Amino acid sequence: MSAEIQESGNKKGGKTKQKKMTVRVDFTPMVDMNMLLITFFMLCTSLSKPQTMEISMPSNDKNITEDQQTKIKASTAITLLLDGKDKIFYYDGEPKYNDYSSLKETNYSADGLRAMLLGRNQAAMAKVKELKEKKLNMQISEADYLDKVSEIKNGKDTPVVIIKATDDATYKNLIDALDEMQICNIGKYVITDIVAGDKFLLKNFETKGSLSNSTAN
């Protein structure tokens, strides 16, 4: 960038006129500088990559009969119902739409949903913790660690979590629930649409639950 100052002045009759100064700034080099800065930031700034979340489904073991598969799914299944106002409910096994007391309410805190999932997945969590210690002690490689963890998380006795959200639930509620799947090492979970029976169960829980509380008081 350069600047030129031009001065002009003349004297007539011994009188001196005021000097006039003309300033011209050349911005041509700024174009090259901007291009260099753009190139610099493009090369030095890491492009954000989309974050992906692995969702594993229960394996289809052909050696297990359909009746046995149903019993296994019922014994290990946990259905989460995400509702409005950051409310979350769950029930175990097969749904009992005629029994609202089968539905339990929890929250997204560490003492709520996380504590419940950790309690159901204690055996897998203990095995994963043991593998972490072996990896830290360089007894197993990173690849072996990931393979063994995946095998543990997809074991037959590990929980199968079914996540359903009402229209009043927020996107944040769903993300919070998925985060807990990772924290609690839940390897088998699925997001599916909520059905009319679940909505009926929620409605009865809120209605009859409030009536029970008012009667008790």
N, C-alpha and C positions, 0 to 999 in steps of 0.2 A: 504494500500500500504506500503510495507516495502522494505528496501534497506539493503544490506549486503556489508560490505567492508572487504575484506580479505587482510592482509598484510603479506608479506614474506620477510625475509632478513637473511643473514648469514654473518659471518665474517671469513675470511681466511687470514692468514698472517697479521692480524692487519688492513686489508683493509675492508672497509664497502661498500657493494654493494647498489645501489639505490633501494629503496623499490618499489615494484610493487603492485599496488592497483587494485583490481577487483571489479567492481560495478555491482550488479544484482538487477534489479527492478522487483518486483512481481506485475503484473497487474491483478491478479485474482480477487481482491476485486472490481476493476472497473466494471467488468461485472455485479455484483450485484447492484452497484450504478446506472449504466445505466438502468437496468430494473426498479429500483425504480423511476427514473426520468420519464421514459416512462409511467409508471403506473400513476404517479402523474399528468402529463399533460393530459392523457386520461380522468382522473376523473374530473379534474378542468376546462378543456377547454370545453366550450359549443359548441356542434356541430351545424354548420350552417344549418338552415332549409330553404328549398326552399320558396321563396316569391311568394305568389299567389295573383292574382288580380281578384276580382269578376266582372263578366260581366253579366249584367242583360238585358234580352230581353223584348220587349213589351209584355204585357200579352194578351192572346187571349180571349177577352170578347165575349161570345156567344150571348149576348143580343144586340150587335152592328152588324148591317148588313155589308156586304162586301163593299158596296159603302160608308158607313159612316166611316169604318175603313180606306179606301183609302184617304178620305178627311182629317181625323184626322192625318194620317201619313204625308200627304203632307203639312199640316199647321204647323206641329211641327218638320219636318225633316230638318236636316242640314247635308250636305254631305261634308266631308273633303277630299281633294285630296293632298296627300303628294308627292312632286316632288323632283328632285335632287337639289343640291346646297342649301339645307335647305329651300326650298321654299314650301309654303303651300297655297292652295286655298280652297275656299268653295262656295257652292251655297245653296239656300234655296228651300225647297219643291221639286217638281218633276224637273228633269233635262230638260233644254232647250238647246239641242245640236246645234240648228241652231242660237242661240243667244249667242255669246261669252261674251257679256257685262253682262250676268247673273252671270258670274264667278267673284268672288272677291278675291283679294290677301291679305294675312295677314302674320304674322310671329309668332314665338314661344315665343315672349316676353310677359310680363305681360300686356302690352298695346295692344297686338295683339290678339292672339287666346283666351287668358284667358278673356280679357275684352269683347270680342264678346260673349263668352259662358255665362259669368256672366250676361250680359245684357239680354240674352234670358231666363235665369233661375232665375230671380230676386225673384219671388214669393217663389220658393222652398228654395232659400238661406236664405230668411228672416225667414221662418218657422224653418229651421235647426238652425239658430242662436238663435232663441227663445228657442228651445229645449236644446241647449248647456247651456244657462243661467240657465234653470231649473235643469239641471243635476249638474251644479256647486253648485247650492243652495240646493242640496240634495232633490229636490222636486220630482224627478223621478229617478228610478234606471237605471243602465247601460243597463240592458236588455230591459227595456221599451224604453230607448233612441234609441237604435239600431233598434228596431222594428218600431218605429215611423219615424225615418229617412229613413229607407228602404221604408216605405209606401209613404212618401213624394216624394222621388226620383223617384218612379215608378208611380207617378200620371198621369192622362190622359193628362194634359196640359203641362207636362214637355217635354223638347226637346228630340228628338230621333236622335242621332248622328251616321252617317254611315261613317266609316273610310276606305279610299281606298289609296293604295300606288302604285306608279309607280316602275318600276325596278330600277330607278335611286335614289329612296329614300333609306335612311340608316335605320338600326335597331334603332339607336338613335332617329331618327325622329318619329318612331312609339312609342317608349317608352315615348318621350316627350308629344306626343298627348294623350297617355293613362294617363299620370300623370295629365294632365289638366282635364280629366274626373273626377278624384278623387277630385282635388282641387275645381272644380266648382260644385261638387255634381250632376254630370250627371249620372242618374241611368240607362238610356236606351241607350246603344251604342253597335255597332257591327263592327267587322273587316271583310271586304269582298273584293273580287277581283275587281280590276279596269276593266272596260269594254271599248270596242273600242270607244263608244260615249264619255266617259270621256277623253280619250286620244285625240280625235278629238277636244274637247272643249279646252283642254290645249294648243294644237298646234295653234288653231285659236286665242286664247287669247294672246299668246306670239307674233304671227305674226302680227295680226291686231292691237294689242295694241302698238307694237313698231312703226308700220306705222302711227298710230294716233298721237303718241308723236312727231315723226319726222315732220309730217304735221303741228302740232301746233307750233313747234319751227320755 
